[in-house]
Every structure is written in C-alpha cells, then in structure tokens.
Amino acid sequence: MLARLRSYGPSFDYEFIAEGWSTNPAARVAELNASGHHIEALRCFRWLPNGAQGWATLFVMRVKCDKTGVVMATPVPASSYGWERERWGT
C-alpha cells in the first residue's frame, strides 16, 4: 500500500481492494500508522465503481519535512495528473 500511495498519490479503499493490495485497507493503514507512517483517512460521498453513490475512504499519505518537522501532504507525481483530473472531474 505504501508503494501505491507513493507512486499514485491519494487512493480510495475500493482501489486497494480491487488491485489486490489489501482486503481490509483500514486495518492495514492502522498498522502502517502504528509503525510510524502518516496516512490520513478521509470519508467521501461519491460515485462508486458499481454506479451507485455511497461512502468511500480516501487514504492520503503525509510526509514529515526534514527541516521543520511539520507533517504535510505528499505531492502527487506528475505521471498521475490525468488520473487525478479524472477522479475529481476537473
């Protein structure tokens, strides 16, 4: 899951399940947070892959700045900009 978040940026729970990263993303994120990573879970009401509207969890990886120690959002890689525009409908 860390590799997915680092490569593609924020990801929904159903994406982790569909791609085989984890059958229970929330539990895995809790384990990762306990081991020192900073992954935030945000609840979103949105269109789901099955065509219905419902709640999904968006996982956002945060990183700590080496200079200030502040936890901030991980930048989204340039290769995923099209994916982000598609996700947010912009």
Secondary structure per residue as TSV (DSSP state, phi and psi in degrees):
chain	resnum	aa	ss	phi	psi
A	1	M	-	360.0	-36.1
A	2	L	H	-61.4	-41.8
A	3	A	H	-62.1	-40.3
A	4	R	H	-64.8	-45.0
A	5	L	H	-67.3	-37.8
A	6	R	H	-69.9	-35.8
A	7	S	H	-81.9	-42.1
A	8	Y	H	-112.4	-5.3
A	9	G	-	81.9	-157.0
A	10	P	S	-53.8	140.5
A	11	S	E	-139.7	147.5
A	12	F	E	-85.2	157.7
A	13	D	H	-60.0	-41.7
A	14	Y	H	-68.1	-23.4
A	15	E	H	-69.7	-42.0
A	16	F	H	-62.2	-40.4
A	17	I	H	-68.8	-47.7
A	18	A	H	-63.9	-34.2
A	19	E	T	-89.3	1.0
A	20	G	T	79.3	17.2
A	21	W	S	-74.3	-35.9
A	22	S	-	-164.6	142.2
A	23	T	S	-85.3	-20.0
A	24	N	-	-135.6	82.2
A	25	P	H	-58.9	-37.1
A	26	A	H	-62.9	-42.1
A	27	A	H	-66.7	-40.6
A	28	R	H	-66.2	-38.9
A	29	V	H	-65.2	-38.8
A	30	A	H	-60.7	-41.3
A	31	E	H	-63.6	-43.6
A	32	L	H	-65.0	-40.8
A	33	N	H	-64.7	-38.4
A	34	A	H	-65.6	-26.6
A	35	S	T	-90.8	8.5
A	36	G	T	108.0	-2.1
A	37	H	-	-83.1	160.5
A	38	H	E	-118.1	94.9
A	39	I	E	-120.9	122.5
A	40	E	E	-98.5	139.8
A	41	A	E	-108.0	122.1
A	42	L	E	-116.6	131.9
A	43	R	E	-87.5	132.5
A	44	C	E	-131.0	136.8
A	45	F	E	-96.7	118.0
A	46	R	E	-155.7	176.0
A	47	W	E	-72.3	131.8
A	48	L	-	-97.6	164.8
A	49	P	T	-58.3	-25.3
A	50	N	T	-82.3	2.2
A	51	G	S	93.3	-7.8
A	52	A	-	-92.5	162.0
A	53	Q	E	-93.6	143.6
A	54	G	E	-175.0	-177.3
A	55	W	E	-86.5	137.7
A	56	A	E	-135.1	156.6
A	57	T	E	-106.7	126.1
A	58	L	E	-100.0	123.8
A	59	F	E	-99.8	126.8
A	60	V	E	-121.8	123.3
A	61	M	E	-83.9	133.7
A	62	R	E	-110.1	149.9
A	63	V	E	-124.0	153.8
A	64	K	E	-97.5	129.2
A	65	C	-	-68.3	129.4
A	66	D	T	-64.3	-33.0
A	67	K	T	-80.9	-44.4
A	68	T	T	-104.0	-21.4
A	69	G	-	81.1	4.8
A	70	V	-	-79.0	137.4
A	71	V	E	-86.5	126.8
A	72	M	E	-135.8	167.9
A	73	A	E	-67.8	143.7
A	74	T	-	-74.0	133.4
A	75	P	-	-65.3	144.9
A	76	V	-	-80.8	128.2
A	77	P	-	-58.7	146.8
A	78	A	G	-58.6	-30.7
A	79	S	G	-68.3	-14.3
A	80	S	G	-106.2	9.5
A	81	Y	H	-58.8	-41.5
A	82	G	H	-61.8	-37.9
A	83	W	H	-64.9	-41.1
A	84	E	H	-66.8	-43.7
A	85	R	H	-60.9	-39.2
A	86	E	H	-65.7	-42.8
A	87	R	H	-63.1	-45.2
A	88	W	H	-94.1	-1.1
A	89	G	T	71.5	31.4
A	90	T	-	-104.4	360.0
